[in-house]
Amino acid sequence: MANTPKNNPLRQLVAQQWPAEKAGRFAVEAGFSGGVDSVVLLHILCSLRNELPLELSAVHVHHGLDAAADEWAAFCRELCGQWQVPLRVERVRVEFGGLGLEAAARAERYRCFARSRTDAVALAHHADDQAETLLLAALRGGGLRALAAMPALRALNERVSLWRPLLAVSRAELVEYARAHRLPWVEDDSNADTTLLRNWLRRHGLPPWQERMPKLQSQLLSSVSQLQRDLALLDDYTESEHRSLYDAAGRFQVASWRQLSPLRQAHQLHVFARRHHLGSPSAAGVRQFADTLANPAVLQAEWPLPRGRAVLYAGRLFAVPNAQANGQPFAQPAWQPAPHGLPENLIRPESGIWRTPEPGDILPLPHGRKKISRLLQEKKVPPFMRALWPLWANEQHGCLAAANLQTHCKLSVPNGWQARAEELEPFILAGSAHGSEGEEAT
């Protein structure tokens, strides 16, 4: 590939956009469709490999929606081979469901990006895309988060970030760069389909406005920058307030929530659902549950959500994901060294399984035996969680350990192992989770 001069403005811009918090070696996977935008981004990243602490690869998502999809994938393989960039090709099946074509395809792409083994997936979204995203959000009645369009860097999941270093660059500048460096690219015919709102906006909606207002794009980008600052400020304040609603054990205190104004109450319920990965609630659902939760006479209530439910119990609000609806334990505990616990031979994968409680489960304790149901009750574990509590068991001995609570006393040894899961702690409402149990007959 031809070298890009170090003083090239686009090359310098991408180098300056390098995430400051990513110290040392940084693995980046470029989203590579084969279009001019992604070709330019990959070309620039290639030219920076010897300048930045960069481990570069690429990912191509094969949607199978266009007759030329196989040709695009072949083009990407060939170009990545020439540029010595490892390429991951992901074939997906786009299921429309309740989504339109664009949204369904985008959802599949982002699922592929989330499977990346790198620190970040670099995407070639540019200034035109950013301006269009703002206008589309406004046309669709979006709120502040939608109007703030695309951030330059955001977390996609716990491991992978999305990085967009070209948001200040127009598509015209990218095409100019590609032609100057004689770069090949593919054209997606669907970009001419004006039945898609974004394409219509780009081809027919925006040109008259741009003719009337030559600086339209820069003004829209200025609005996006301001909206992103406002959103960052709101998120900072919201997060601070949200943390204040939890006690030291990580439990959401409804009494504290009730001290907020109705507007802030509703907002904090949105945050609760988002933080606990329960899905996006409807505005009507939030209002209805907020009315329920604000009533001091209501002691127990449930809030169904797309990916689980929120449960009011003992003055706290708990999150229960959908995964537990099928009888799976709430968490996968880890074995940790302890002054007294199970010997190593009993915690090996072949020595037992994690399962939920069964009728008749009993755990021998120092002064007798206790039913697991009674142990959970004494620890004031909420009733909806008792059937989901992780137990370590095998056929020979039955229950060997209840996570975060107790181990089989007759099989435990000094300097053994105890099972713990941090996410279980908020559900233990009584006393210490580590003390010894008194005698209890079965």
C-alpha positions as CSV (number, residue, x, y, z in Angstrom):
1,M,0.0,0.0,0.0
2,A,1.1,3.6,-0.6
3,N,2.4,5.4,2.4
4,T,0.4,8.4,3.7
5,P,2.6,11.4,4.5
6,K,2.9,12.1,8.2
7,N,1.6,15.6,7.7
8,N,-1.6,14.5,6.0
9,P,-4.5,16.2,7.8
10,L,-6.7,13.1,8.1
11,R,-3.9,11.0,9.3
12,Q,-3.0,13.6,11.9
13,L,-6.6,13.9,13.0
14,V,-7.0,10.1,13.6
15,A,-3.7,10.1,15.5
16,Q,-4.9,12.9,17.7
17,Q,-8.2,11.1,18.3
18,W,-6.3,8.1,19.8
19,P,-8.1,7.3,23.1
20,A,-5.9,8.8,25.9
21,E,-7.0,6.2,28.5
22,K,-5.8,3.4,26.3
23,A,-2.2,3.2,27.4
24,G,0.4,0.7,26.0
25,R,-0.6,-1.7,23.3
26,F,-4.1,-1.2,22.0
27,A,-5.9,-3.7,19.8
28,V,-8.3,-2.2,17.3
29,E,-10.7,-4.0,14.9
30,A,-11.9,-1.7,12.1
31,G,-15.4,-2.2,10.9
32,F,-14.8,-2.8,7.2
33,S,-17.7,-2.8,4.7
34,G,-15.6,-2.1,1.7
35,G,-17.2,1.3,1.1
36,V,-15.1,4.4,0.6
37,D,-15.5,5.5,4.3
38,S,-14.2,2.3,5.8
39,V,-11.5,1.9,3.2
40,V,-10.1,5.3,4.0
41,L,-10.2,4.6,7.8
42,L,-8.5,1.3,7.4
43,H,-5.8,2.8,5.1
44,I,-5.1,5.5,7.7
45,L,-4.9,3.0,10.5
46,C,-2.5,0.9,8.5
47,S,-0.3,3.9,8.0
48,L,-0.3,4.5,11.8
49,R,0.8,1.0,12.8
50,N,4.4,2.0,13.2
51,E,3.6,5.2,15.0
52,L,0.9,4.2,17.5
53,P,0.9,1.2,19.9
54,L,-1.6,-0.4,17.6
55,E,-2.6,-4.0,16.9
56,L,-4.8,-3.7,13.8
57,S,-7.4,-6.1,12.4
58,A,-10.7,-5.8,10.6
59,V,-14.3,-7.2,10.6
60,H,-16.7,-7.5,7.7
61,V,-20.3,-8.2,8.4
62,H,-21.9,-10.2,5.5
63,H,-25.7,-9.4,5.8
64,G,-26.6,-11.4,2.7
65,L,-29.2,-8.7,1.8
66,D,-27.7,-7.7,-1.6
67,A,-26.8,-9.8,-4.6
68,A,-23.3,-8.4,-4.5
69,A,-22.7,-9.3,-0.8
70,D,-20.4,-12.2,-1.7
71,E,-18.4,-9.9,-4.0
72,W,-18.0,-7.3,-1.3
73,A,-16.7,-9.9,1.2
74,A,-14.2,-11.1,-1.5
75,F,-13.1,-7.5,-2.1
76,C,-12.5,-7.0,1.7
77,R,-10.5,-10.2,1.9
78,E,-8.3,-9.3,-1.0
79,L,-7.6,-5.7,0.2
80,C,-6.9,-6.9,3.7
81,G,-4.6,-9.5,2.3
82,Q,-2.7,-6.8,0.3
83,W,-2.5,-4.6,3.4
84,Q,-1.6,-7.5,5.8
85,V,-4.6,-6.9,8.0
86,P,-6.2,-9.9,9.6
87,L,-9.9,-10.0,8.6
88,R,-12.9,-11.6,10.4
89,V,-15.9,-12.2,8.2
90,E,-19.2,-12.6,10.0
91,R,-22.2,-14.0,8.2
92,V,-25.5,-12.9,9.7
93,R,-29.2,-13.5,9.1
94,V,-31.2,-10.3,9.4
95,E,-34.5,-10.9,11.1
96,F,-36.8,-7.9,10.8
97,G,-39.2,-8.7,13.6
98,G,-40.6,-5.3,14.7
99,L,-37.6,-3.4,13.2
100,G,-37.1,-1.9,9.8
101,L,-34.5,-3.1,7.4
102,E,-31.8,-0.6,8.5
103,A,-32.4,-1.1,12.2
104,A,-32.4,-4.9,12.0
105,A,-29.2,-4.9,9.9
106,R,-27.5,-2.4,12.3
107,A,-28.5,-4.6,15.3
108,E,-26.8,-7.6,13.7
109,R,-23.7,-5.6,13.0
110,Y,-23.4,-4.4,16.5
111,R,-23.9,-7.9,17.8
112,C,-20.9,-8.9,15.7
113,F,-18.9,-6.0,17.0
114,A,-19.6,-7.0,20.6
115,R,-18.0,-10.3,19.9
116,S,-14.7,-8.6,19.0
117,R,-11.6,-9.8,20.9
118,T,-10.0,-6.4,20.7
119,D,-10.2,-3.3,22.9
120,A,-12.2,-1.2,20.4
121,V,-14.0,-1.5,17.1
122,A,-13.2,1.5,14.9
123,L,-16.1,2.8,12.8
124,A,-15.9,5.2,9.8
125,H,-18.9,7.3,10.6
126,H,-18.2,10.9,9.4
127,A,-19.6,14.4,9.7
128,D,-22.4,13.8,7.1
129,D,-23.5,10.8,9.1
130,Q,-23.5,12.8,12.3
131,A,-25.6,15.6,10.9
132,E,-28.1,13.2,9.4
133,T,-28.4,11.2,12.7
134,L,-29.3,14.4,14.5
135,L,-32.0,15.3,11.9
136,L,-33.4,11.8,11.8
137,A,-33.6,11.7,15.6
138,A,-35.5,15.0,15.5
139,L,-37.9,13.8,12.8
140,R,-38.6,10.6,14.8
141,G,-39.3,12.6,18.0
142,G,-36.1,11.5,19.8
143,G,-35.1,12.8,23.2
144,L,-31.7,14.3,24.4
145,R,-29.9,11.0,24.1
146,A,-31.0,10.4,20.5
147,L,-30.4,14.0,19.5
148,A,-26.9,13.9,20.9
149,A,-26.2,11.5,18.0
150,M,-23.0,9.4,18.0
151,P,-20.2,9.9,20.6
152,A,-16.6,9.6,19.4
153,L,-16.0,6.9,22.0
154,R,-18.4,4.8,24.0
155,A,-18.5,1.4,25.7
156,L,-20.2,-1.3,23.7
157,N,-20.0,-3.8,26.5
158,E,-17.8,-4.5,29.5
159,R,-14.8,-5.3,27.2
160,V,-15.2,-3.5,23.9
161,S,-15.5,0.2,23.0
162,L,-16.8,1.8,19.8
163,W,-14.3,4.4,18.4
164,R,-15.3,6.9,15.7
165,P,-12.3,9.1,14.9
166,L,-13.8,10.6,11.7
167,L,-16.9,12.4,13.0
168,A,-15.4,15.8,12.2
169,V,-14.6,14.8,8.6
170,S,-17.0,15.2,5.7
171,R,-17.7,12.4,3.2
172,A,-16.3,14.7,0.4
173,E,-12.9,14.8,2.2
174,L,-12.9,11.0,2.5
175,V,-13.6,10.6,-1.2
176,E,-10.9,13.2,-2.0
177,Y,-8.4,11.2,0.2
178,A,-9.4,7.9,-1.5
179,R,-8.8,9.4,-5.0
180,A,-5.6,11.0,-4.0
181,H,-4.2,7.6,-2.8
182,R,-5.9,5.7,-5.6
183,L,-7.8,3.5,-3.2
184,P,-10.4,1.0,-4.5
185,W,-13.8,0.7,-2.9
186,V,-17.2,-0.8,-3.5
187,E,-20.5,1.0,-4.0
188,D,-23.6,-0.2,-2.2
189,D,-26.6,0.2,-4.5
190,S,-29.0,0.5,-1.6
191,N,-27.5,3.9,-0.8
192,A,-29.6,5.2,-3.8
193,D,-32.9,3.7,-2.4
194,T,-34.8,6.8,-1.3
195,T,-37.6,4.7,0.2
196,L,-35.1,4.6,3.2
197,L,-35.5,7.8,5.2
198,R,-31.8,8.4,5.6
199,N,-31.1,8.1,1.9
200,W,-34.1,10.4,1.1
201,L,-32.8,13.0,3.6
202,R,-29.3,12.8,2.1
203,R,-30.4,13.1,-1.5
204,H,-33.5,15.2,-1.4
205,G,-34.2,16.6,2.0
206,L,-30.8,18.2,2.8
207,P,-29.7,19.8,-0.5
208,P,-32.3,22.6,-0.5
209,W,-31.3,23.5,3.1
210,Q,-27.6,23.4,2.3
211,E,-28.2,25.7,-0.7
212,R,-30.0,28.2,1.6
213,M,-27.5,27.7,4.5
214,P,-24.0,26.9,3.2
215,K,-22.7,26.3,6.8
216,L,-25.6,24.0,7.7
217,Q,-23.5,21.0,8.4
218,S,-21.1,22.8,10.7
219,Q,-24.0,24.4,12.5
220,L,-25.6,21.0,13.0
221,L,-22.3,19.5,14.3
222,S,-22.1,22.4,16.7
223,S,-25.6,21.6,18.0
224,V,-24.5,17.9,18.4
225,S,-21.5,19.0,20.4
226,Q,-23.6,21.1,22.7
227,L,-26.2,18.4,23.1
228,Q,-23.4,15.9,24.0
229,R,-22.1,18.3,26.6
230,D,-25.6,18.6,28.1
231,L,-26.0,14.9,28.0
232,A,-22.7,14.3,29.8
233,L,-23.7,16.8,32.5
234,L,-27.0,15.2,33.0
235,D,-25.5,11.7,33.1
236,D,-22.9,12.9,35.7
237,Y,-25.6,14.4,37.9
238,T,-27.9,11.4,37.4
239,E,-25.2,8.9,38.3
240,S,-24.3,10.8,41.4
241,E,-27.9,10.9,42.5
242,H,-28.4,7.3,41.6
243,R,-25.5,6.1,43.7
244,S,-27.0,8.0,46.7
245,L,-30.1,5.8,46.5
246,Y,-28.1,2.6,47.3
247,D,-27.0,1.6,50.8
248,A,-23.6,0.2,51.6
249,A,-24.6,-3.3,50.6
250,G,-25.7,-2.1,47.1
251,R,-29.5,-2.1,47.7
252,F,-31.8,0.4,46.1
253,Q,-33.5,2.2,49.0
254,V,-37.1,3.1,48.1
255,A,-37.5,5.5,51.1
256,S,-34.6,7.6,49.6
257,W,-36.2,7.4,46.2
258,R,-39.5,8.7,47.6
259,Q,-37.8,11.9,48.7
260,L,-37.2,12.9,45.0
261,S,-39.5,15.0,42.9
262,P,-41.8,13.0,40.6
263,L,-39.8,13.9,37.5
264,R,-36.6,12.7,39.1
265,Q,-38.3,9.6,40.4
266,A,-39.3,8.6,36.9
267,H,-35.8,9.3,35.6
268,Q,-34.2,7.2,38.3
269,L,-36.4,4.3,37.4
270,H,-35.2,4.5,33.8
271,V,-31.6,4.5,35.1
272,F,-32.4,1.5,37.4
273,A,-33.7,-0.5,34.4
274,R,-30.7,0.5,32.2
275,R,-28.0,-0.1,34.9
276,H,-29.4,-3.6,35.6
277,H,-29.7,-4.5,32.0
278,L,-33.5,-5.1,32.2
279,G,-34.3,-3.4,28.9
280,S,-35.8,0.0,28.1
281,P,-39.2,0.6,29.8
282,S,-42.0,2.5,28.2
283,A,-42.8,6.0,29.5
284,A,-46.3,4.7,30.5
285,G,-44.8,1.7,32.3
286,V,-42.4,4.0,34.3
287,R,-45.3,6.3,35.3
288,Q,-47.5,3.5,36.4
289,F,-44.8,1.8,38.5
290,A,-43.6,5.1,39.9
291,D,-47.2,5.7,41.2
292,T,-47.2,2.3,42.8
293,L,-43.7,2.7,44.3
294,A,-44.5,6.1,45.7
295,N,-47.4,4.8,47.8
296,P,-46.0,3.9,51.3
297,A,-48.8,1.5,51.9
298,V,-47.5,-0.8,49.1
299,L,-45.1,-3.3,50.6
300,Q,-44.5,-5.6,47.6
301,A,-44.8,-5.1,43.9
302,E,-43.3,-6.2,40.6
303,W,-42.4,-4.2,37.5
304,P,-42.3,-6.4,34.3
305,L,-39.5,-5.2,31.9
306,P,-38.3,-6.4,28.5
307,R,-35.3,-8.4,29.9
308,G,-36.5,-9.1,33.5
309,R,-38.4,-7.5,36.3
310,A,-37.9,-5.2,39.2
311,V,-39.3,-6.4,42.5
312,L,-40.2,-4.3,45.6
313,Y,-39.5,-6.1,48.9
314,A,-38.7,-4.9,52.4
315,G,-38.3,-1.3,51.2
316,R,-35.8,-2.2,48.6
317,L,-36.0,-2.5,44.8
318,F,-34.3,-5.6,43.3
319,A,-33.5,-6.5,39.7
320,V,-34.1,-10.0,38.5
321,P,-33.0,-10.7,34.9
322,N,-35.0,-13.0,32.6
323,A,-32.3,-15.6,32.6
324,Q,-33.5,-16.7,36.0
325,A,-37.0,-17.4,34.7
326,N,-35.9,-20.8,33.5
327,G,-34.7,-22.0,36.8
328,Q,-31.0,-21.0,36.4
329,P,-29.1,-20.0,39.5
330,F,-29.0,-16.2,39.8
331,A,-25.2,-16.1,39.7
332,Q,-22.2,-18.3,39.0
333,P,-20.2,-18.1,42.2
334,A,-16.4,-18.3,42.4
335,W,-14.5,-20.4,44.9
336,Q,-12.3,-18.3,47.2
337,P,-9.8,-19.3,49.9
338,A,-11.3,-19.2,53.4
339,P,-10.2,-20.1,57.0
340,H,-12.8,-22.9,56.9
341,G,-14.4,-24.4,53.8
342,L,-14.7,-27.3,51.4
343,P,-11.5,-29.2,50.4
344,E,-10.2,-28.7,46.9
345,N,-11.2,-32.2,45.7
346,L,-14.9,-31.3,46.3
347,I,-15.0,-28.1,44.4
348,R,-13.6,-29.5,41.1
349,P,-16.0,-29.4,38.1
350,E,-16.3,-33.2,38.1
351,S,-17.1,-33.2,41.9
352,G,-20.4,-31.3,41.7
353,I,-22.7,-28.9,39.9
354,W,-24.3,-25.5,40.5
355,R,-28.1,-25.8,40.8
356,T,-31.1,-24.2,42.4
357,P,-32.6,-25.5,45.6
358,E,-34.8,-28.6,45.5
359,P,-37.4,-29.7,48.1
360,G,-35.7,-31.4,51.0
361,D,-32.2,-29.9,50.5
362,I,-30.4,-30.0,53.8
363,L,-27.0,-28.6,54.8
364,P,-25.2,-30.1,57.9
365,L,-24.1,-27.2,60.2
366,P,-21.9,-27.3,63.4
367,H,-24.8,-27.9,65.7
368,G,-27.3,-29.7,63.6
369,R,-28.8,-29.8,60.2
370,K,-30.8,-27.1,58.5
371,K,-33.1,-27.0,55.5
372,I,-31.9,-24.7,52.8
373,S,-35.3,-23.1,52.7
374,R,-35.0,-22.3,56.4
375,L,-31.4,-21.0,56.0
376,L,-32.5,-18.6,53.3
377,Q,-35.5,-17.5,55.3
378,E,-33.4,-16.8,58.4
379,K,-31.0,-14.7,56.2
380,K,-34.1,-12.8,55.1
381,V,-33.4,-13.6,51.4
382,P,-36.4,-12.2,49.5
383,P,-38.9,-15.0,48.6
384,F,-38.5,-14.5,44.9
385,M,-34.8,-15.2,45.2
386,R,-34.9,-18.3,47.4
387,A,-35.7,-20.6,44.4
388,L,-32.8,-19.0,42.4
389,W,-30.1,-19.3,45.1
390,P,-26.9,-21.1,43.8
391,L,-26.2,-24.4,45.6
392,W,-23.1,-26.6,45.0
393,A,-24.2,-30.2,45.2
394,N,-23.4,-33.8,44.1
395,E,-25.2,-37.1,44.1
396,Q,-23.1,-38.6,47.0
397,H,-23.5,-35.8,49.6
398,G,-26.4,-33.7,48.3
399,C,-26.0,-30.0,49.1
400,L,-22.4,-29.1,49.8
401,A,-22.6,-25.3,49.9
402,A,-25.0,-22.4,49.7
403,A,-23.2,-19.5,48.0
404,N,-22.3,-16.6,50.3
405,L,-23.8,-18.4,53.3
406,Q,-22.6,-21.8,54.5
407,T,-20.6,-24.9,53.5
408,H,-21.2,-28.6,54.6
409,C,-19.6,-28.5,58.1
410,K,-18.8,-32.2,58.3
411,L,-16.8,-32.0,55.0
412,S,-15.2,-28.6,55.5
413,V,-11.5,-28.3,56.5
414,P,-9.2,-25.5,57.7
415,N,-7.9,-23.4,54.9
416,G,-10.6,-24.6,52.5
417,W,-12.8,-22.9,50.0
418,Q,-16.1,-21.0,50.1
419,A,-18.3,-20.0,47.2
420,R,-19.1,-16.3,46.7
421,A,-20.8,-14.1,44.2
422,E,-20.8,-10.4,44.8
423,E,-24.2,-9.9,43.1
424,L,-25.8,-12.1,45.8
425,E,-24.9,-9.8,48.7
426,P,-27.7,-7.3,48.3
427,F,-30.2,-10.1,48.7
428,I,-29.0,-11.1,52.2
429,L,-31.0,-8.8,54.3
430,A,-30.3,-10.1,57.8
431,G,-27.0,-9.8,59.7
432,S,-23.6,-11.0,58.4
433,A,-23.5,-13.5,55.6
434,H,-20.4,-15.0,57.1
435,G,-21.4,-15.9,60.7
436,S,-21.9,-19.5,61.9
437,E,-25.4,-20.9,62.3
438,G,-27.0,-22.1,65.4
439,E,-28.6,-25.5,65.8
440,E,-31.8,-26.1,63.9
441,A,-33.6,-29.5,63.7
442,T,-34.8,-30.7,60.4
